[in-house]
Amino acid sequence: MADWRTRLRDSLQAPDKSRQQKEQLEMSGFIADVVLPAFQDIGEEMAALGRTATIRHTDTTAAINIQFNGEDELVYRIQGRTFPTKTLPFADIRFRERKGLRLIRVESMIRDGATPYSLADITREEIIENFVQHYTRRVEASG
């Protein structure tokens, strides 16, 4: 009797493991093919504007840290959020409130609304636009 229970348990656990591996592979490709090129574009533009941009990444997450005069202005990180049927990217944005007294953390989905989409639908331009939206809010609020 224990044999059928083991077989049943194993059959239910195997899809989760392969699904997780598939999602990690998709996120890794997304980071390499979409996010890092977007961060390179952002970094070049920020350098032209007198800022320093530092990019860090792993297989499943990437962050760009913008500094001005040696002070962190904003850290913008892309990570994956797992939903029941898919993984989607979201931005984790961190910055200091005026005079650097309080660290603020904001999360943002890359696309607004409930229209169905997948990780493969998100473009480099959407990553850049989401970054610019959050960065300009931060700069305008501190200016």
For each residue, the residues with C-beta under 8 A, 3 or more apart:
1: 4 5
2: 5 6
3: 6 7
4: 1 7 8
5: 1 2 8 9
6: 2 3 9 10
7: 3 4 10 11
8: 4 5 11 12
9: 5 6 12 13
10: 6 7 13 14
11: 7 8 14
12: 8 9 15 16
13: 9 10 16 17
14: 10 11 17 18
15: 12 18 19
16: 12 13 19 20
17: 13 14 20 21
18: 14 15 21 22
19: 15 16 22 23
20: 16 17 23 24
21: 17 18 24 25
22: 18 19 25 26
23: 19 20 26 27 80 82 86 87
24: 20 21 27 28 59 60
25: 21 22 28 29
26: 22 23 29 30 87 119 120
27: 23 24 30 31 59 60 80 87 89 119
28: 24 25 31 32 59 60
29: 25 26 32 33
30: 26 27 33 34 35 80 89 119 120 122
31: 27 28 34 35 36 57 58 59 60 61 62 78
32: 28 29 35 36
33: 29 30 36 37
34: 30 31 37 38 122 123 124 127
35: 30 31 32 38 39 57 62 78 89 124 127
36: 31 32 33 39 40 55 57 62
37: 33 34 40 41 124
38: 34 35 41 42 124 125 127 128 131
39: 35 36 42 43 53 55 62 64 127
40: 36 37 43 44 55
41: 37 38 44 45 124 128
42: 38 39 45 46 53 64 128 131
43: 39 40 46 47 53 55 64
44: 40 41 47 48
45: 41 42 48 49
46: 42 43 49 51 52 53 66
47: 43 44 50 51 52 53
48: 44 45
49: 45 46
50: 47 68
51: 46 47 66 67 68 73
52: 46 47 66 67 68
53: 39 42 43 46 47 64 65 66 67
54: 64 65 67
55: 36 39 40 43 62 63 64 65
56: 62 63 65
57: 31 35 36 61 62 63
58: 31 61 62
59: 24 27 28 31
60: 24 27 28 31 79 80
61: 31 57 58 77 78 79 80
62: 31 35 36 39 55 56 57 58 77 78
63: 55 56 57 75 76 77 78
64: 39 42 43 53 54 55 75 76 77 131
65: 53 54 55 56 72 74 75
66: 46 51 52 53 72 73 74 75 76 135
67: 51 52 53 54 70 71 72 73
68: 50 51 52 71 73
69:
70: 67
71: 67 68 100
72: 65 66 67 75 95 96
73: 51 66 67 68 95 135 138 139
74: 65 66 93 94 95 134 135 138
75: 63 64 65 66 72 93 94 95
76: 63 64 66 91 92 93 131 134 135
77: 61 62 63 64 91 92 93 94
78: 31 35 61 62 63 89 90 91 92 110 127
79: 60 61 89 90 92
80: 23 27 30 60 61 87 88 89 90 119
81: 87 88 89 90 109
82: 23 86 87
83: 86 87 88
84:
85:
86: 23 82 83 118 119
87: 23 26 27 80 81 82 83 119
88: 80 81 83 109 110 117 118 119 122
89: 27 30 35 78 79 80 81 110 119 122 127
90: 78 79 80 81 107 108 109 110
91: 76 77 78 107 108 109 110 130 131 134
92: 76 77 78 79 105 106 107
93: 74 75 76 77 105 106 107 108 134 138
94: 74 75 77 103 104 105 106
95: 72 73 74 75 103 104 138
96: 72 99 100 101 102 103 104
97: 100 101 102 103 104
98: 101 141 142
99: 96
100: 71 96 97
101: 96 97 98
102: 96 97
103: 94 95 96 97
104: 94 95 96 97
105: 92 93 94
106: 92 93 94 134
107: 90 91 92 93
108: 90 91 93 130 134
109: 81 88 90 91 112
110: 78 88 89 90 91 122 126 127 130
111: 115 117 122 126
112: 109
113:
114:
115: 111
116:
117: 88 111 121 122
118: 86 88 121
119: 26 27 30 80 86 87 88 89 122
120: 26 30
121: 117 118
122: 30 34 88 89 110 111 117 119 126 127
123: 34 126 127
124: 34 35 37 38 41 127 128
125: 38 128 129
126: 110 111 122 123 129 130
127: 34 35 38 39 78 89 110 122 123 124 130 131
128: 38 41 42 124 125 131 132
129: 125 126 132 133
130: 91 108 110 126 127 133 134
131: 38 42 64 76 91 127 128 134 135
132: 128 129 135 136
133: 129 130 136 137
134: 74 76 91 93 106 108 130 131 137 138
135: 66 73 74 76 131 132 138 139
136: 132 133 139 140
137: 133 134 140 141
138: 73 74 93 95 134 135 141 142
139: 73 135 136 142 143
140: 136 137 143
141: 98 137 138
142: 98 138 139
143: 139 140
